[in-house]
Amino acid sequence: MTRARQSTIAATGTVPGSSSSFRSWLAAVRPAGRQRISLRYAQGAVLAEDVRATVPLPPFDNSAMDGYAVAAADVAAASPQAPVVLPVDDEIIAGDGRQLRLAAGRCMRIMTGAPMPSGADAVIRVEWTDGGTEKVIISRAAGSGACVHRRGEDAAPGRLLLAAGTRLGALQIGLLAAAGCADSLGRPRLEAAISWPLRPPETPGADPVQARAWEDGRVMLAAAARRAGFTVQQARARSGSRGSGERTGPDGPADLAIIGGGGSHGAGWTELTAAGGIPVLVLPPEPVSAFLAFRAVAAALMDALQGRLAPDRDVSRAVLTASLRSPKRSAFLPAARGRQEGTVTPLGIPSAAALGKADAVIFVSAPGAALPAGAEVEVLELPR
């Protein structure tokens, strides 16, 4: 499928330490191009236009239960003490295209989702019967409309089904299919090119420690990117140097380039820049710090790239339960929501142990900032 690669960035800068500057940082990202997307490839895409019903949904009266299609008047007197017995004329399954008519004083066996025959205005659920196939004993009455899903009950023509900006999952794609949409105008699922500019393990003469760090960072960021909704390609190394390692770039078209190991700028450094018309997210050199920084910005960055700029939807203010000091240039520190609402507990510097307990990150306003317990900070919830 041809992809529209129009993601660009209007500015460059280091990821800041407040929600207002975070919004400005994300506002620099311009959404990917829009295109018609087949429902077959729509998983993870975002609608670029409202979708409205063009036909009634459902398009015909159908059964909401497995049971028997009847005229309600024919079973009005049914009770456990005096059941009604009706002949069974036919069986209707979902997808049955026949034009059937029910005669008075008779019934038809019907399955969930199957079209109602004309002449029937109710369904007796199978649990209220003996399950007969030639004749059925009905022990409870049902009023007109019972267990019937009426034509247009879900949506009349013109009703809004899905708004622009909706991310498409299985249920949304099913709704579009039911509405007769073969495709939709949207921004497709995005692709991230990931590189970790250290020597990979298979490189002759590679240092074992660096090779392990390369593998840890590469695999971890790829998994995190997939969790955020991106598809992933591994970027190849290119000749040239920048700081500690080789310069890297995507093998093919991508919507976002993610580079781990920004070693020349120190631990905790996270930067958004541009190369070849796509955003480039440069993450800290230490794998845990890189993962934490990525998780803090990935969901909002994905939204921005797909035209759903809402970076402060999970940002709130909370009171520290313990003192905090930010190391070097970190923009995000791991934290746990406190038992008391509106509080947050800092978990120290980014580490594997802290990350396992973290359900939020704290925006740090300045490098080396020291904040006492009771200070108010901005907190971003981490997606799980």
N, C-alpha and C positions, 0 to 999 in steps of 0.2 A: 504494500500500500504506500502510495506517495505521501510523504509527510511534509507539512508546511513548516519550514525552519525559519521563523521570523522572530524568535525570542531575542531581544536586545536589552542592553542596560544603558540607562541614561547618565549614570554617574558611577564613580568609584569611591570606595572608602572602607575603613575598618568597621566591623560590626560594633555599634555603640552600646552604651550601658544604661539606656533608659528607654521606656516604651515609646516616647514621642520621637526620639531620634531613630529608634528601631523602625517606626512607621516611615520616616523619611528615607531610611536606608532601603526598605522594601519598595517604596514608591519609585525608586530608580529602575526597578525591573519592569519591563514591558511584556505584556502577555504574548504567548505564542500565537501564530496565525490560526485563523479559523478555516475549517473545511468541512465538507460533507463526509460523515463517518458512517459506514455500514454498521448496523447493530451487531454484526459478527465481531467487530473490532472495537466496540464501544465501551467495554469494561474499563473503568478508570478515567474515561473522558469526561469533560465538563461541557454542559450545554452552553452555547453562545446565543441562544434565542429561546423565548418562551415556546412551549409546545402546548397546543390546545386540541381538544377533541374535535375531530371532523365528522364522527359518527357517534350515535348513542353507545354508551358502554354500560352494561353489556349490550350487544346488538340485537338480542332476542331474549324473551323470557326463558329462564332455565331453572333447573332444580337445584336447590341449595343443599339437598340431602339425598342419600340413597333411600329409596322407598317406592311409593306407588302414586302415580299421577291420578287424581280423582276430581270429580265435581264435588265441591264442598257440601252441596245439598244432599248428595247421595250418602254421606257418612255422618250427617248432623246428629243422628240418634245413637251413634256407636258408643258403647261403654263396655267395661270388663264383664258386667253382668248380662249385657245384651249386645254382643258384637254384631257387626254388619259383615256379611259375606258377599264379595264381588268377584265376578269372572275376570281373569287376567287375559287381555287380548294380545299384548305385545310386550317387548322389552326395548327400551330406548337407552343407548349409551352415549357418552360424550362424543361429539363429532358426527352424530347421526344426522344426515342431511335430508331424510324423508319428510314429506309434509303429511303428518299424521293427524287424524281427527278421532277424538274419544267419543264413543256412543254413550248415551245416558244409561246409568245403572251398571257401568262397567269401569275397569281401571286398566292402567298399563304400568308395568314395572319400569322404574326410571333410576338412572344413576346420577350422581352429583355432576353438575355442569351440562347435563343433556338438555336439549330443547324441549320445552313443554308442548304437548300436543294441543291443538285447538279443542275447545270443549272442556279442558281441565283448568281449574283455577286454584288447586292446592296440591300439596304433596304430603302423604302420610308417611312419616319416617318408618323405616323397616322395623325398628324396635317396638312399634305399636301393633305389630302384626305377627302372624305365624310364619311369614316368609314364603308363602305359597307361590307356585309358578303357574298353575292352571286356574286356581281360585285362591283367594286370600281372605283370611279372617282378620278383620280390623276391630280393635278393642277400644280405640279412642277417636273422638271427633276432631276435626280441624276446620278452622274458619277459612273463608276465601283469602287467598294470598299466603297461606301458611307454607313456609319453606320454599317459597318461590322468589327467585332473584329477577326482578322486573327489568325489562328493557329500559335502558337509560338511567337506571337507578344510581349507578356510580357516577356517571357524567353525561350531561346533555351536550350536544354539539356546541362548540364555542367555549366550553368551560376550560379553565387553565388546568393542565395536568401536571406539568413540571415547569418551574421557572428557570430562566437563564441563570447560569451559575451553579446549577445542580450537578453534583458529581454522580456519574452513572454507575450503579451497582446492579446486581442481579434483579432486584425488585423493580428498579426504574427501567431497566432494559425490557423486562417483561411487560410493563405498562405501555411502553412505546410500541412494542410488538402488538399488544392487544388493540392499540389505537390505530394500527395499520401503518405505522411509520417504518419504512424499510431502511431509512437512514436518518441522520439528524445533523444539524449544523452545530459544530462544537470545536473544542480544542482537544486534540487526542491525548492519550496517555503519554507522558513525557519520558524522554530517555536521558539518563545521566551517564556521562563518561567519567570513570573513576580511575585515578592514578595515585600511586604512593611512591614518590621519587627517591627510593632507595634501591639498591641492587636486589632484584628478585632472587629467590633461593637457587634457581637453575643457572644463574650467572656464574661462569668459571671464576674461581677465586673469591666468591662472595663471602663476606664475614658472616658467620653463623648467627651472631646476635642481631645484626642488621637484617639478615634474611628472615629471622623469626618476626622481627618488628614489621617488616614489609608484609609478611603473610597475615599477621594479626590485623594490621590496619586495613589492608585491602579487603579481606574477607568480611571484617566487621562493618566497614563502610558500605560495602555492596549489600549486605543484609539489611542495614539500616535504610538505605535508599529504596530497596524493594518494599520495605515495610511502610515507607512514606508514600508509596504509590508510583515510583519511577520504575521503568525497565532499565537494565544496567548493561553497559558495555565496558570492557576494560581498555583503558587508553594505553597506547604504546609509548615507550620512551623514545625521545628524539635527541639528536646530538645537541650539544650546548650545555651550559651549566647555569644553575641559579642556586646560590648558597650551598647546601649540603649535597645536592644530587643532580640527576639529569632532568632536563626540561621535558615535560610530557604534554600530550594533547590527545584528543579523541581520534580513534581510527576512522570514524565516519561521522555523518551528521549527528549532532546531539543538541539537546535543549539546555543542558547544564553540564559544565565541567566541574568535577570535584577533585581537588588536589590535596592529599594529606601530606603532612610533613613539611610545613612552611618553616623550615628550620632556621633560615637566615634572619627571621624576625622575632625569634624567641617563643618560649612556651606560652600558650594561651592566645596566640594571635589568630584572628579569624578575619578574613578580608573578602569583600565582594568586588570583583573587577570585571573586565571584559576582554575577550579575545575572539577574533573571527566572528563577531556578531552575536556571541552567546555569553551568558553570565558565567563567571568562573568563581567558585567558592573555594578559597584556600584555607585549610584547617590547620590547627596546631600540630606539631610534630609527634607528640606523645599520643598513642592510640586512644586512651581513655578520654583525654581532653578533646581529641578530635571527634570522638563519638558524642560526647556531651554537647559540644558546640553544634554538631550537625543536627542532633535531635532537637535542640532548642530553636533552630531556624528552619528546619526542613519543611514542616507542615505549612508554615506561613509563606516560605519561598515557593512551594508547590502551588499554593493558592494564588500567589502573585503571578506566576508564570501562566496560570490557567484563568486569569482574569477574575479571581475571587479574592481581592486584596482586603483581608480582614485581620491584620497582624496582631491587633490587641484583643481579639475575642477571648483569649485565655489569660490575659494579663490582669493582675489585680495587685492590690497593696496589702501587705501583711506586716506584722510586728515580729521582730527577731526574738526568739526565746534564749539566744546565747549570742555572745559577741562574735564579730566576723572581721577578718582581715583578708583582703584580696591579694593573691600572689601575682607579682609582676603585671602582665597586661591582660589577664583573663577578663572576659566580658561576662561570663556566666559561671556561677558556682553551684554545685549540687546541693539540694535541700530536700527536706521532708516536711510536708504539711503537719502542723502541730495538732494535738488532740483538741485544743481549744480553737474554735473557729476564728479565722483572721490572724493566726500565728504561723510562723515558719521556723524550722530549725536548720541552721547551716550545717553541712556535713563535712566541712573542711575543704581541702584542695581536691580537684578531680582525681579519683582513684577508682580501681575496680571495686573495692569494698564499698566506697561511698555511692558509686553508681548503682549498685545493687539495691540500695535503700531509697534512692532518690525518686520522688514523684513530681519534682518541680526544680526549677533553677532560679537563682536570684540574679537580677541585673546588677552589675557592679558599676557604680557611677564614675569611678576614677581608679587608675592603677594604684595599688598599694593602699586603698582606702581602708580605714579602721572604723568599724561601727559597733557601738555598745549594744548589749541586750536592751530591748525596748525600742530600738530605732525602727522606723518604718522603711520598708524596702519594696521595690517592685518585683513581682514574682510571675514567672511564666510556667504554667502547668505543662508537664511533659506528657505527650501522647503515649499510651501503652499499646 
